[in-house]
Each structure stands twice: as structure tokens, then as C-alpha cells.
Amino acid sequence: MTEVFDRSLAHAAVSAVNFWSSTLRSRLSFLPGCSPKTALARLTSERAAVTSLLATLDTHINACAPVSRLPPELLCRVFSNLVEEEEEEEYLKSGMDGFPRPMPWVRLSHVCRHWRDVALNDPTFWARLSLPLPQRWADAIISRSQGAPLFLSCGYNPYTENT
């Protein structure tokens, strides 16, 4: 049974390569008659479209992962536990621009689209403000907290102090 499945996957992979190769040849048929400037512009446009499609494909691949089948409420609970375990000192340390490193929930929201959607839509996830913080981050966090009670913490950051 596994051998049949493996052959089926191999056939599907060859079919996909043949399909996309044929599609690419067709999409690039304009090249021989174009000026270099026009060719570059059109190729750049084609690449942007393919990049967008690959991102969509990645979303579908990520949706197959077991963690993606967790209900958003449970995923939020996991996120909250992870955030609570992070030491404040870790994200209060200065980055190269003199501002704190991204808070743990910001990093979690950058893992994949699903995690981002879950994190951005949970107001309690954004109810913590650790100062000092760049104004644009504070504005985004306050907006995403959607009126949830805010918890503020202030820490001394020697990298942002005037010396």
C-alpha cells in the first residue's frame, strides 16, 4: 500500500513540474520580442505574482499541521502561557535602534498567517504594554487591545537613557 502511495506522490510531483514548466514557458513567451527594460518590468511583475501564489500555497501547507487544527481559543491559551513565561528583561533589552526588542506576542504573530490571525483577533493578547516602547508600537497595541483593560509595566532600560 505504501509503495502505491509513493508512486502516486511521485507521479503527482512530475505532473506538477510539467504543468508549472509549461505554464512558465507560456507566460514568458513575450521575452524574445521585448526590450530589456520591458522584459525586466514584466519579469518583475511575474515574480511578484508567483511570490503571492507561493505564500497562498504555504498557507495551505501550514493548515495541514496538527497545531493548525486547534481551536483559536486553545491556541490563544497556549500563546498566553508562552508570553507569561517570557522574562520581561528579554524584551526590554535594547535593540540596535535603541528600542526594546519585539514582545513575545509580536514574534508569535509572525510565525504564520493562522497564528497571526488568531493573535491579532484576541484583545487580551494585546493588553500588556511594557514601557519604554516606540509610539507606533504602543498605538498598535492599544488599538488591538480593543478596550480590554491594559496592564502597564515600566522598566529601566540603560540603552535609552541619556548619558
C-alpha positions in Angstrom: 0.0 0.0 0.0 2.8 2.4 0.9 4.5 1.7 -2.5 1.4 2.6 -4.4 1.1 5.8 -2.3 4.8 6.7 -3.0 4.3 6.1 -6.8 1.2 8.3 -6.7 3.1 11.1 -5.0 5.9 10.8 -7.4 3.5 10.9 -10.4 1.8 14.0 -8.9 5.1 15.7 -8.4 6.1 15.1 -12.0 2.7 16.2 -13.2 3.1 19.4 -11.1 6.5 20.1 -12.5 5.3 19.6 -16.1 2.3 21.8 -15.5 4.2 24.7 -14.0 7.1 24.4 -16.5 4.6 24.6 -19.4 2.7 27.5 -17.7 6.0 29.3 -17.2 7.1 28.8 -20.8 3.7 30.2 -21.9 3.9 33.2 -19.6 7.4 34.0 -20.7 6.8 33.8 -24.4 6.8 37.6 -24.6 10.6 37.7 -23.8 12.1 37.3 -27.3 10.4 40.5 -28.7 10.8 42.7 -25.7 13.3 45.4 -24.9 15.5 44.7 -21.8 13.6 47.4 -19.9 10.2 46.0 -20.8 11.3 42.4 -20.1 12.6 43.3 -16.7 9.4 45.1 -15.8 7.2 42.2 -16.9 9.5 39.6 -15.3 9.4 41.5 -12.0 5.6 41.5 -12.2 5.5 37.8 -12.9 7.8 37.1 -10.0 5.6 39.2 -7.7 2.5 37.2 -8.8 4.4 33.9 -8.2 5.6 35.0 -4.8 2.0 35.8 -3.8 0.8 32.4 -5.0 3.6 30.7 -3.1 2.5 32.5 0.1 -1.0 31.2 -0.5 0.4 27.7 -1.1 2.4 27.9 2.1 -0.8 28.9 4.0 -2.5 25.7 2.7 0.6 23.6 3.7 0.6 25.1 7.2 -3.1 24.3 7.5 -2.2 20.6 7.3 -0.1 20.8 10.5 -1.8 19.4 13.6 -1.4 22.6 15.5 -3.5 24.4 12.9 -6.5 22.3 13.8 -6.5 23.6 17.4 -9.4 25.9 18.1 -8.4 29.6 18.3 -9.4 29.7 22.0 -6.9 26.9 22.8 -4.2 28.4 20.7 -4.7 31.8 22.5 -4.3 30.0 25.8 -1.0 28.4 24.6 0.1 31.8 23.4 -0.8 33.4 26.7 1.2 30.7 28.6 4.2 31.3 26.4 4.1 35.1 26.8 3.8 34.8 30.6 6.9 32.6 30.7 9.0 35.1 28.8 11.1 37.2 31.1 10.4 40.9 30.8 14.1 41.6 30.8 14.4 39.7 27.5 12.2 42.1 25.6 13.1 45.2 27.5 16.7 44.9 26.3 17.5 47.5 23.7 17.7 46.6 20.0 20.0 48.4 17.6 17.6 51.3 17.2 17.5 51.9 21.0 14.0 50.5 21.3 13.1 47.2 23.1 13.1 44.0 21.1 9.6 42.9 19.9 7.5 41.5 22.7 6.9 37.7 22.6 3.3 38.1 21.3 4.7 40.1 18.3 7.1 37.3 17.5 4.3 34.7 17.8 2.1 36.7 15.4 4.9 36.4 12.7 5.0 32.6 12.6 2.3 32.0 10.0 -1.0 33.6 8.8 -3.2 31.5 11.0 -1.2 32.3 14.2 -1.2 36.0 13.1 -5.0 36.0 12.6 -5.6 34.3 16.0 -3.2 36.6 17.8 -4.4 39.8 16.2 -8.1 39.0 17.0 -7.6 38.3 20.7 -7.8 41.6 22.5 -6.4 40.2 25.8 -3.3 39.2 24.0 -2.6 42.9 23.3 -3.5 44.2 26.8 0.1 44.4 28.1 2.3 47.4 27.5 5.9 47.4 28.6 7.5 50.8 28.6 9.6 52.3 27.1 8.0 51.5 23.8 8.1 53.2 20.4 4.9 55.3 19.9 3.8 53.3 16.8 4.0 50.0 18.7 2.1 51.5 21.6 -0.6 52.8 19.2 -0.9 49.4 17.5 -1.1 47.5 20.9 -3.7 49.9 22.2 -5.8 49.6 19.0 -5.5 45.7 19.0 -6.5 45.6 22.7 -10.0 46.8 21.6 -10.8 48.3 25.0 -9.6 45.4 27.1 -8.0 46.6 30.4 -4.4 47.4 29.9 -1.6 46.3 32.1 1.4 48.6 32.1 4.9 47.8 33.2 7.8 50.2 33.2 11.4 49.0 33.1 14.7 50.8 33.3 16.5 50.5 30.0 20.1 51.8 30.2 20.3 51.8 26.4 17.7 54.5 26.1 18.9 56.7 28.9 20.8 59.9 28.1 24.4 59.6 29.2 
